[in-house]
């Protein structure tokens, strides 16, 4: 899973302040500001489209990408789960046959 870079915030002396909250966008480069803005918009979109129960599942993540990944794994499963589901459906299809007394 790829994470968005969290830009370091610096105080007046140039020391890095340990915080991921963008309090003042003027402290960041143009590229970092764009990343923070896009991430905030994406998070807002996710929050506005999900129920309270789903919100509880993803509210602890800092980036929209992490939130989306959690929802994706929750509802679609990992690649192994998807492959297993496909294999089960193929097996059911292969074993499908007409029962006695059924007509086509």
TITI-590821 format. One record per residue (C-alpha): residue number from 0; residue in one letter; x, y, z. Coordinates in steps of 0.5 Angstrom, whole numbers. Example, Ala and Ser with C-alpha at 12.3 -4.5 7.8 and 13.67 -1.06 7.14 Angstrom:
<atom kolmar="0" kedo="a" xx="25" yy="-9" zz="16"/>
<atom kolmar="1" kedo="s" xx="27" yy="-2" zz="14"/>
END
This chain:
<atom kolmar="0" kedo="x" xx="0" yy="0" zz="0"/>
<atom kolmar="1" kedo="x" xx="3" yy="7" zz="-2"/>
<atom kolmar="2" kedo="x" xx="2" yy="12" zz="3"/>
<atom kolmar="3" kedo="x" xx="2" yy="20" zz="1"/>
<atom kolmar="4" kedo="x" xx="8" yy="23" zz="4"/>
<atom kolmar="5" kedo="x" xx="7" yy="28" zz="10"/>
<atom kolmar="6" kedo="x" xx="11" yy="34" zz="9"/>
<atom kolmar="7" kedo="x" xx="15" yy="36" zz="15"/>
<atom kolmar="8" kedo="x" xx="12" yy="42" zz="19"/>
<atom kolmar="9" kedo="x" xx="18" yy="47" zz="21"/>
<atom kolmar="10" kedo="x" xx="18" yy="52" zz="27"/>
<atom kolmar="11" kedo="x" xx="22" yy="59" zz="26"/>
<atom kolmar="12" kedo="x" xx="28" yy="56" zz="28"/>
<atom kolmar="13" kedo="x" xx="28" yy="51" zz="22"/>
<atom kolmar="14" kedo="x" xx="26" yy="45" zz="27"/>
<atom kolmar="15" kedo="x" xx="21" yy="40" zz="25"/>
<atom kolmar="16" kedo="x" xx="15" yy="40" zz="29"/>
<atom kolmar="17" kedo="x" xx="12" yy="33" zz="29"/>
<atom kolmar="18" kedo="x" xx="5" yy="33" zz="27"/>
<atom kolmar="19" kedo="x" xx="1" yy="31" zz="21"/>
<atom kolmar="20" kedo="x" xx="-4" yy="36" zz="22"/>
<atom kolmar="21" kedo="x" xx="-3" yy="42" zz="16"/>
<atom kolmar="22" kedo="x" xx="-4" yy="48" zz="21"/>
<atom kolmar="23" kedo="x" xx="-1" yy="53" zz="16"/>
<atom kolmar="24" kedo="x" xx="-1" yy="52" zz="9"/>
<atom kolmar="25" kedo="x" xx="4" yy="57" zz="8"/>
<atom kolmar="26" kedo="x" xx="9" yy="53" zz="11"/>
<atom kolmar="27" kedo="x" xx="9" yy="48" zz="6"/>
<atom kolmar="28" kedo="x" xx="12" yy="48" zz="-1"/>
<atom kolmar="29" kedo="x" xx="7" yy="49" zz="-7"/>
<atom kolmar="30" kedo="x" xx="7" yy="41" zz="-8"/>
<atom kolmar="31" kedo="x" xx="6" yy="39" zz="-1"/>
<atom kolmar="32" kedo="x" xx="0" yy="44" zz="-1"/>
<atom kolmar="33" kedo="x" xx="-3" yy="41" zz="-7"/>
<atom kolmar="34" kedo="x" xx="-2" yy="34" zz="-4"/>
<atom kolmar="35" kedo="x" xx="-5" yy="36" zz="3"/>
<atom kolmar="36" kedo="x" xx="-11" yy="40" zz="-1"/>
<atom kolmar="37" kedo="x" xx="-13" yy="34" zz="-5"/>
<atom kolmar="38" kedo="x" xx="-12" yy="29" zz="1"/>
<atom kolmar="39" kedo="x" xx="-17" yy="33" zz="5"/>
<atom kolmar="40" kedo="x" xx="-22" yy="34" zz="-1"/>
<atom kolmar="41" kedo="x" xx="-22" yy="26" zz="-2"/>
<atom kolmar="42" kedo="x" xx="-23" yy="25" zz="6"/>
<atom kolmar="43" kedo="x" xx="-28" yy="29" zz="6"/>
<atom kolmar="44" kedo="x" xx="-32" yy="26" zz="0"/>
<atom kolmar="45" kedo="x" xx="-31" yy="19" zz="3"/>
<atom kolmar="46" kedo="x" xx="-34" yy="22" zz="10"/>
<atom kolmar="47" kedo="x" xx="-40" yy="25" zz="6"/>
<atom kolmar="48" kedo="x" xx="-41" yy="18" zz="3"/>
<atom kolmar="49" kedo="x" xx="-41" yy="13" zz="8"/>
<atom kolmar="50" kedo="x" xx="-45" yy="11" zz="14"/>
<atom kolmar="51" kedo="x" xx="-43" yy="12" zz="21"/>
<atom kolmar="52" kedo="x" xx="-41" yy="5" zz="22"/>
<atom kolmar="53" kedo="x" xx="-36" yy="5" zz="16"/>
<atom kolmar="54" kedo="x" xx="-34" yy="12" zz="19"/>
<atom kolmar="55" kedo="x" xx="-32" yy="8" zz="25"/>
<atom kolmar="56" kedo="x" xx="-27" yy="3" zz="21"/>
<atom kolmar="57" kedo="x" xx="-23" yy="8" zz="17"/>
<atom kolmar="58" kedo="x" xx="-23" yy="14" zz="22"/>
<atom kolmar="59" kedo="x" xx="-16" yy="13" zz="25"/>
<atom kolmar="60" kedo="x" xx="-13" yy="13" zz="18"/>
<atom kolmar="61" kedo="x" xx="-9" yy="20" zz="16"/>
<atom kolmar="62" kedo="x" xx="-10" yy="19" zz="8"/>
<atom kolmar="63" kedo="x" xx="-15" yy="18" zz="4"/>
<atom kolmar="64" kedo="x" xx="-11" yy="12" zz="0"/>
<atom kolmar="65" kedo="x" xx="-11" yy="9" zz="7"/>
<atom kolmar="66" kedo="x" xx="-18" yy="10" zz="8"/>
<atom kolmar="67" kedo="x" xx="-20" yy="7" zz="1"/>
<atom kolmar="68" kedo="x" xx="-15" yy="1" zz="2"/>
<atom kolmar="69" kedo="x" xx="-19" yy="-1" zz="8"/>
<atom kolmar="70" kedo="x" xx="-26" yy="0" zz="5"/>
<atom kolmar="71" kedo="x" xx="-23" yy="-4" zz="-1"/>
<atom kolmar="72" kedo="x" xx="-21" yy="-10" zz="3"/>
<atom kolmar="73" kedo="x" xx="-27" yy="-10" zz="8"/>
<atom kolmar="74" kedo="x" xx="-32" yy="-10" zz="2"/>
<atom kolmar="75" kedo="x" xx="-28" yy="-14" zz="-4"/>
<atom kolmar="76" kedo="x" xx="-23" yy="-18" zz="0"/>
<atom kolmar="77" kedo="x" xx="-15" yy="-19" zz="-2"/>
<atom kolmar="78" kedo="x" xx="-13" yy="-22" zz="-8"/>
<atom kolmar="79" kedo="x" xx="-13" yy="-29" zz="-5"/>
<atom kolmar="80" kedo="x" xx="-20" yy="-28" zz="-3"/>
<atom kolmar="81" kedo="x" xx="-22" yy="-26" zz="-10"/>
<atom kolmar="82" kedo="x" xx="-19" yy="-31" zz="-13"/>
<atom kolmar="83" kedo="x" xx="-22" yy="-36" zz="-8"/>
<atom kolmar="84" kedo="x" xx="-29" yy="-34" zz="-10"/>
<atom kolmar="85" kedo="x" xx="-28" yy="-34" zz="-17"/>
<atom kolmar="86" kedo="x" xx="-25" yy="-41" zz="-16"/>
<atom kolmar="87" kedo="x" xx="-31" yy="-43" zz="-12"/>
<atom kolmar="88" kedo="x" xx="-36" yy="-40" zz="-17"/>
<atom kolmar="89" kedo="x" xx="-32" yy="-44" zz="-23"/>
<atom kolmar="90" kedo="x" xx="-33" yy="-50" zz="-19"/>
<atom kolmar="91" kedo="x" xx="-40" yy="-49" zz="-18"/>
<atom kolmar="92" kedo="x" xx="-41" yy="-48" zz="-25"/>
<atom kolmar="93" kedo="x" xx="-37" yy="-54" zz="-27"/>
<atom kolmar="94" kedo="x" xx="-42" yy="-58" zz="-23"/>
<atom kolmar="95" kedo="x" xx="-48" yy="-55" zz="-25"/>
<atom kolmar="96" kedo="x" xx="-53" yy="-60" zz="-28"/>
<atom kolmar="97" kedo="x" xx="-60" yy="-62" zz="-29"/>
<atom kolmar="98" kedo="x" xx="-64" yy="-66" zz="-24"/>
<atom kolmar="99" kedo="x" xx="-68" yy="-71" zz="-26"/>
<atom kolmar="100" kedo="x" xx="-75" yy="-69" zz="-28"/>
<atom kolmar="101" kedo="x" xx="-72" yy="-62" zz="-30"/>
<atom kolmar="102" kedo="x" xx="-73" yy="-60" zz="-37"/>
<atom kolmar="103" kedo="x" xx="-69" yy="-55" zz="-41"/>
END
